Amino acid sequence: MTDKSSVTYPRIGLLIDGEWIYDRPTLCEVENPSDEAIIGTVPKASPQDLQAALAAAERGFQTWRRTPTSQRAALLRRAAALVRERAAEIAPIFTLEQGKTVQESLGEIERSATFLDWDAEEAIRIYGRVVPTDPPVQQTVIREPIGPVAAFTPWNVPMSAPSRKISAALASGCSIILKPAEETPATTCLFAQCFLDAGLPPGVLNIVFGDPDEVSRTLVQSPVTRLVTLTGSIHVGKHLTRLAADTMTPVLMELGGHAPVLVDRDVNPAEVARLASQWKYRMAGQFCSAPSRYLVHEALYEDFVDALARETAAIKVGDGFDPESRMGPLANRRRLAAMEDFVADAVEKGARVITGGSRIGNCGWFFAPTVLADVPLDARIMSEEIFGPISPCMKVGSMDEALEIGNSLEMGLAAFVFSNESETADRLAHELQVGSVAVNTFTSPGADAPFGGYRQSGIGREGGPEMYHSYTVAKTIAERRVRV
């Protein structure tokens, strides 16, 4: 067990052109969500700093795009090794500023390293092709790095979200300017140091913090930037996409979700409830592919709700440094207030609180894992992304009804299907309008498979070879094979 009192929070800086810059005014303070203590401060980049980062990224791109693919891959492997070597040092800092348990922090650190592993291998497989044409002309198609990337990442996964973007950019031959969340800056900075220590040239990776509007407008609308990527809310995604449209800059957006869980009449409700509680309450439910609407067949609805409530009530909530804790605090006061509002609204509209439903204690942002039953469709929690430890349950008469409700929102990121009838499971998996479907399990795509959403849940895909459609551009070369 790590002693929280022995953890020293690092100084946060801007990373520009290979150098850490610390002597800047304070943008905001960093808070420990378990006890509300202030543990550090975040520097604010000046307009000159942002321009310097852009200039560095442009220079870094010219170097990195010409670096042989084998050397790029080798650097990613070295960085992954350093991430794993330093995991025990990074995890306590991660838990201190984000709140998740140390074990969850270690799990995300390892997941981040797997992205580097996969991209190191995939980088050498960004193939072109020869297009059959009539001689003497021959056409070939090659893929080239798109250019400097402006990336924006959230507080809930402060290492794995940056890892997806940094890894893909570097594997493709792009440079990147990353604007991480101010709530969790140290984890991302410690991750970035692994790349510097692995030998990444100056300017290829830059990190800035600052006024959100100023940073986004400066980076997105600069002629240097050739791709804008965000993991975050639909609201912010739309804002950045509008800014990018002014310069015709392409975007890669992994945005919010509201994952339905379709539970058919022929499954074991206790087993599905056990699996659901394990997946839903990790990270205190603060992740985009978390189950958000349980649409349960009426034949086993009561049994499922009872089983889910038992599993949920047994979860120990506490400080992330406590080895007995299965769930830590919410990340900030805003999320706590949102959970309280969701519960109050649902109850007012007729829902029942089966377990949980309120804040725990009066210090730290702890909220009890919650199960709501009989939640009507007009409750806000059935249409707004929850991003917290609340499980709303609704009874349905058939899987057709569940499918209709599951597809009724403008969000379509993830979904889950539980049925022992293979024909039903297959039909639902194909008819759900989401980017990823898990059947009879709870999981989310890793490095080797694409992840992203339908409709307002995003544009493009992260993970898998599909990711490189965003980080590279296709170039056609027609060559007349005769002497001139």
C-alpha positions in Angstrom: 0.0 0.0 0.0 1.3 3.5 -0.9 1.2 6.0 1.9 -0.5 9.1 0.5 1.4 11.4 2.9 4.7 10.3 1.3 3.7 11.2 -2.2 5.3 14.4 -3.5 3.2 16.1 -6.2 5.5 17.3 -9.1 5.9 20.8 -10.4 3.8 21.4 -13.6 5.3 23.1 -16.6 4.7 23.8 -20.3 6.6 21.6 -22.7 7.7 23.6 -25.7 10.5 22.6 -28.2 11.8 19.9 -25.8 12.1 22.1 -22.7 9.9 22.4 -19.6 8.9 26.0 -18.8 7.8 26.6 -15.2 8.0 30.4 -14.7 4.5 31.3 -15.8 1.6 32.8 -14.0 -0.8 30.4 -12.3 -3.8 29.4 -14.4 -5.6 27.3 -11.7 -5.0 25.0 -8.7 -5.0 21.2 -8.7 -7.3 19.6 -6.1 -7.2 16.2 -4.5 -10.8 15.0 -5.0 -10.6 12.7 -1.9 -10.0 15.5 0.7 -10.4 18.7 -1.3 -6.7 19.7 -0.5 -4.8 21.9 -3.0 -1.9 19.9 -4.2 -0.4 22.0 -7.0 -0.8 24.7 -9.5 -1.0 24.8 -13.3 0.9 27.4 -15.4 -0.8 29.5 -18.0 0.7 29.8 -21.4 0.9 33.3 -22.9 0.0 34.1 -26.5 3.7 34.0 -27.2 4.1 30.6 -25.7 1.3 29.2 -27.9 2.9 30.7 -31.0 6.3 29.2 -29.8 4.6 25.8 -29.5 3.2 26.0 -33.0 6.5 27.0 -34.4 8.2 24.2 -32.6 5.6 21.7 -33.8 6.2 22.9 -37.4 10.0 22.4 -37.1 9.5 19.1 -35.3 7.2 17.9 -38.0 9.8 18.5 -40.7 12.3 16.4 -38.7 10.0 13.7 -37.7 8.3 13.1 -41.0 11.7 12.3 -42.5 12.6 10.0 -39.7 12.6 6.4 -41.0 9.5 4.4 -39.8 11.7 1.8 -38.1 13.2 4.6 -35.9 9.8 5.9 -35.0 8.7 2.5 -34.0 11.8 1.9 -31.9 11.2 5.1 -30.0 7.6 4.1 -29.3 8.9 0.8 -27.9 11.5 2.6 -25.7 8.8 5.0 -24.4 6.5 2.0 -23.6 9.3 0.4 -21.6 9.9 3.6 -19.6 6.1 3.9 -18.9 6.1 0.4 -17.5 9.3 1.0 -15.5 7.8 4.1 -13.9 4.3 2.8 -13.3 4.8 2.5 -9.6 6.0 6.1 -9.4 3.3 7.5 -11.6 0.3 5.7 -10.2 0.2 7.5 -6.8 0.4 10.9 -8.5 -2.4 9.7 -10.8 -4.6 8.7 -7.9 -3.7 11.9 -5.9 -5.0 14.2 -8.6 -7.8 12.1 -10.2 -9.1 10.1 -7.3 -9.4 6.6 -8.9 -7.9 3.7 -6.9 -4.2 3.0 -7.2 -5.1 -0.3 -8.9 -7.2 1.5 -11.5 -4.4 4.0 -12.1 -1.9 1.1 -12.6 -4.4 -0.5 -15.0 -4.7 2.7 -17.1 -0.9 3.1 -17.2 -0.5 -0.4 -18.6 -3.3 0.3 -21.1 -1.5 3.4 -22.3 1.6 1.4 -22.9 -0.3 -1.1 -25.0 -1.2 1.7 -27.4 2.5 2.4 -27.9 3.2 -1.3 -28.4 0.6 -1.6 -31.0 1.4 1.5 -32.9 5.1 0.6 -32.9 4.2 -2.5 -34.9 1.4 -1.0 -37.0 3.6 2.0 -38.1 5.5 -0.2 -40.6 2.2 -1.4 -42.1 0.9 2.0 -43.3 0.9 0.6 -46.8 0.2 2.3 -50.2 -1.0 0.5 -53.3 -0.4 0.3 -57.0 -3.5 1.1 -59.1 -3.9 -1.0 -62.3 -3.6 1.4 -65.3 -2.9 1.2 -69.0 0.9 1.5 -69.8 2.9 3.5 -70.1 1.3 5.3 -67.1 1.5 3.8 -63.7 -0.4 5.1 -60.7 0.6 4.5 -57.1 -1.1 5.7 -53.9 1.0 6.5 -50.8 0.0 7.7 -47.4 1.9 10.6 -45.9 1.7 12.2 -42.4 -1.0 14.8 -42.3 1.1 17.3 -40.3 1.2 18.9 -36.9 -1.7 17.8 -34.7 -3.6 19.9 -32.1 -4.9 17.5 -29.4 -7.3 18.0 -26.5 -7.7 15.4 -23.8 -10.0 15.0 -20.7 -9.5 14.6 -16.9 -11.0 11.1 -16.6 -8.3 9.2 -18.5 -5.3 11.6 -18.3 -2.8 9.0 -19.6 -4.7 6.7 -22.0 -6.4 9.5 -23.9 -3.1 11.3 -24.5 -1.5 8.0 -25.3 -3.9 7.2 -28.1 -3.2 10.6 -29.7 0.5 10.9 -29.1 1.1 7.3 -30.2 -0.9 7.6 -33.4 0.7 10.9 -34.3 4.3 9.7 -33.7 3.7 6.4 -35.5 2.3 8.3 -38.5 5.2 10.8 -38.7 3.3 13.8 -37.2 4.2 16.3 -34.5 1.7 17.1 -31.8 0.7 19.9 -29.5 -1.3 18.5 -26.6 -3.6 20.5 -24.3 -4.5 18.2 -21.4 -7.1 18.8 -18.7 -6.0 21.2 -16.0 -7.6 18.9 -13.3 -5.0 16.2 -14.0 -1.9 17.8 -15.4 0.9 15.8 -13.6 -0.1 12.4 -15.0 0.1 13.6 -18.6 3.4 15.5 -18.0 5.0 12.4 -16.4 3.9 10.4 -19.4 5.4 13.0 -21.8 8.7 12.8 -20.0 8.9 9.2 -21.0 9.0 10.2 -24.7 11.7 12.8 -24.0 13.8 10.3 -22.2 13.3 7.8 -25.0 15.0 10.3 -27.3 12.1 12.1 -29.1 13.5 15.2 -31.0 12.6 18.7 -29.7 9.3 20.1 -31.0 7.7 16.7 -31.9 5.7 16.7 -28.7 4.6 19.9 -27.0 2.2 20.4 -24.0 0.4 23.6 -23.1 -2.1 24.8 -20.5 -4.1 28.0 -20.6 -7.4 29.7 -21.1 -9.5 27.1 -22.9 -10.9 29.6 -25.5 -7.6 31.2 -26.2 -5.8 27.9 -26.5 -8.4 26.3 -28.7 -8.7 29.3 -31.1 -5.0 29.8 -31.4 -4.1 26.1 -32.0 -7.1 25.1 -34.1 -7.2 28.2 -36.4 -3.4 28.3 -37.0 -2.3 27.4 -40.5 0.4 25.2 -38.9 -2.3 22.8 -37.5 -3.4 20.1 -40.0 -5.5 17.9 -37.7 -7.6 18.7 -34.6 -8.5 15.8 -32.3 -10.5 15.8 -29.1 -11.6 13.2 -26.5 -14.3 15.1 -24.6 -17.9 16.3 -24.5 -20.2 16.8 -27.5 -20.5 20.5 -26.6 -16.7 21.1 -26.8 -16.4 18.8 -29.9 -18.9 21.0 -31.8 -17.1 24.1 -30.8 -13.7 22.9 -32.0 -15.2 21.5 -35.2 -16.7 24.9 -36.0 -13.3 26.6 -35.4 -11.7 24.0 -37.6 -14.2 24.6 -40.4 -12.8 28.1 -40.9 -9.5 26.7 -42.1 -10.9 23.5 -43.6 -8.8 21.5 -41.0 -10.0 17.9 -40.6 -11.1 16.7 -37.1 -11.0 13.5 -35.2 -13.6 13.6 -32.4 -14.3 10.9 -29.7 -17.2 12.5 -27.9 -19.9 11.6 -25.3 -22.0 8.5 -25.1 -25.1 7.1 -23.3 -24.6 3.3 -23.6 -27.7 1.2 -23.5 -27.6 -2.3 -22.0 -30.3 -4.6 -23.5 -31.0 -7.5 -21.2 -33.1 -10.3 -22.8 -35.5 -12.6 -20.9 -33.4 -15.7 -21.2 -30.2 -14.7 -19.3 -29.2 -15.2 -15.7 -30.0 -11.8 -14.1 -27.6 -12.3 -11.2 -24.7 -13.0 -13.6 -25.4 -10.0 -15.8 -25.8 -7.8 -12.6 -22.4 -9.0 -11.4 -20.7 -8.2 -14.6 -22.5 -4.9 -14.8 -21.4 -3.7 -11.4 -17.8 -4.6 -12.2 -17.8 -2.5 -15.3 -20.1 0.4 -14.4 -18.5 1.5 -11.2 -14.8 1.4 -12.3 -13.5 5.0 -12.4 -16.6 5.9 -10.5 -18.6 5.6 -13.7 -16.7 8.5 -15.2 -15.9 7.0 -18.7 -17.6 7.4 -22.0 -18.5 3.7 -22.6 -20.0 3.2 -19.2 -23.4 1.5 -19.1 -26.0 4.3 -18.8 -29.4 2.8 -19.5 -30.4 -0.7 -18.4 -33.3 -1.8 -20.6 -34.4 -5.0 -19.1 -37.1 -7.5 -20.2 -40.1 -7.5 -17.9 -39.8 -11.2 -17.3 -36.6 -10.8 -15.2 -36.7 -7.1 -14.5 -37.3 -7.3 -10.7 -34.7 -10.1 -10.2 -32.1 -8.1 -12.2 -32.8 -4.9 -10.2 -32.5 -6.7 -6.9 -29.3 -8.4 -8.0 -27.7 -5.2 -9.3 -28.6 -3.4 -6.1 -27.0 -6.1 -4.0 -23.8 -6.0 -6.1 -23.8 -2.2 -6.0 -24.4 -1.8 -2.3 -21.4 -4.1 -1.6 -18.9 -1.8 -3.3 -16.6 -0.1 -0.8 -16.1 3.6 -1.6 -13.1 5.4 -0.2 -9.8 7.1 -0.8 -8.0 5.7 -3.8 -5.0 4.9 -1.6 -7.0 2.5 0.6 -6.5 -1.0 -0.8 -9.9 -2.0 0.3 -11.6 0.7 -1.9 -13.2 -0.4 -5.0 -14.4 3.0 -6.0 -12.8 6.4 -5.4 -14.4 9.9 -5.4 -15.8 11.8 -8.3 -13.3 14.0 -9.9 -14.7 17.4 -8.8 -17.5 19.3 -7.2 -19.3 19.7 -10.6 -19.7 16.0 -11.0 -21.0 15.6 -7.5 -23.7 18.3 -8.1 -24.6 16.6 -11.4 -25.2 13.3 -9.7 -27.4 14.9 -7.0 -29.4 16.7 -9.7 -29.9 13.5 -11.8 -31.2 11.6 -8.8 -33.5 14.4 -7.7 -35.0 14.8 -11.2 -35.5 11.0 -11.7 -37.2 10.6 -8.3 -39.5 13.6 -9.0 -40.5 11.9 -12.2 -41.4 8.6 -10.5 -38.1 6.6 -10.2 -37.3 4.6 -7.1 -33.9 4.8 -5.4 -33.0 1.1 -4.6 -29.5 1.8 -3.2 -27.3 4.8 -2.9 -28.6 8.1 -4.2 -26.6 10.6 -2.2 -23.2 12.0 -1.2 -21.0 10.1 1.2 -19.6 12.2 4.1 -18.9 15.9 3.8 -15.2 16.0 2.7 -14.2 14.9 -0.7 -16.4 14.3 -3.7 -17.7 10.8 -2.8 -21.1 9.7 -4.1 -22.7 6.4 -3.3 -22.9 3.8 -6.1 -26.6 4.1 -7.0 -29.3 2.0 -8.6 -32.5 3.6 -9.8 -35.6 1.6 -10.8 -38.6 2.4 -12.9 -36.9 5.4 -14.5 -39.2 7.1 -17.0 -37.9 8.2 -20.4 -38.5 11.8 -19.6 -36.1 11.8 -16.7 -32.9 13.8 -17.6 -30.7 10.8 -16.8 -32.2 8.8 -19.7 -31.0 11.3 -22.3 -28.1 13.2 -20.8 -24.6 11.6 -20.4 -24.3 10.5 -16.8 -20.5 10.3 -16.3 -20.9 9.0 -12.8 -21.9 6.0 -10.6 -25.7 5.8 -11.3 -27.4 2.9 -12.9 -30.9 3.7 -14.2 -33.1 0.7 -14.9 -36.2 0.6 -17.1 -38.6 -2.3 -17.8 -39.3 -3.2 -21.4 -41.8 -5.6 -22.9 -39.5 -6.9 -25.7 -36.1 -6.5 -27.2 -37.7 -4.6 -30.1 -38.8 -2.0 -27.6 -35.3 -2.0 -26.0 -33.8 -1.5 -29.4 -36.0 1.4 -30.2 -35.2 3.1 -26.9 -31.5 2.3 -27.3 -31.4 4.1 -30.7 -33.5 7.0 -29.7 -30.7 9.4 -28.8 -28.4 11.4 -30.9 -25.5 9.8 -29.1 -24.2 6.4 -30.4 -20.8 5.5 -28.9 -21.2 2.0 -27.2 -23.9 -0.5 -26.4 -24.2 -3.9 -24.6 -26.4 -6.8 -25.4 -27.2 -9.8 -23.2 -29.1 -12.7 -24.8 -28.6 -16.4 -25.0 -30.5 -16.5 -28.3 -27.8 -16.1 -31.0 -30.2 -14.8 -33.6 -31.5 -12.1 -31.3 -28.0 -11.1 -30.1 -26.8 -10.9 -33.7 -29.8 -8.8 -34.8 -29.5 -6.4 -32.0 -25.7 -6.0 -32.4 -26.2 -5.1 -36.1 -29.2 -2.8 -35.5 -27.8 -0.8 -32.7 -26.5 2.5 -34.1 -23.3 2.8 -32.1 -19.6 2.5 -32.8 -19.0 -0.6 -30.7 -21.2 -3.4 -29.3 -20.3 -6.0 -26.7 -22.4 -9.1 -26.6 -22.7 -11.0 -23.3 -19.8 -9.1 -21.8 -18.7 -5.7 -20.8 -15.6 -4.4 -22.7 -14.4 -1.6 -24.9 -12.0 -1.7 -27.9 -8.3 -1.5 -27.1 -5.4 -0.6 -29.3 -6.1 -3.1 -32.1 -9.8 -2.2 -32.9 -11.4 1.1 -33.9 -13.3 3.1 -31.2 -15.6 6.0 -32.0 -19.2 6.9 -32.4 -22.2 7.4 -34.6 -23.9 10.8 -35.1 -23.1 13.3 -32.3 -20.8 10.8 -30.5 -17.9 11.7 -32.8 -16.1 11.8 -36.2 -13.5 9.2 -37.2 -12.0 6.3 -35.2 -9.2 5.8 -32.7 -7.5 2.5 -32.5 -6.9 -0.1 -35.2 -5.6 0.6 -38.6 -8.7 2.8 -39.2 -7.1 5.4 -37.0 -4.5 6.2 -39.6 -7.2 7.5 -42.0 -7.1 10.6 -39.8 -3.4 11.0 -39.2 -2.3 10.4 -42.8 -3.4 11.7 -46.2 -3.5 9.8 -49.4 -1.4 11.0 -52.3 -1.8 9.6 -55.9 1.3 9.6 -58.1 0.9 9.0 -61.8 4.1 8.2 -63.6 4.6 7.9 -67.3 7.2 5.1 -67.6 9.0 6.3 -70.8 12.1 8.3 -71.4 11.5 12.0 -72.0 
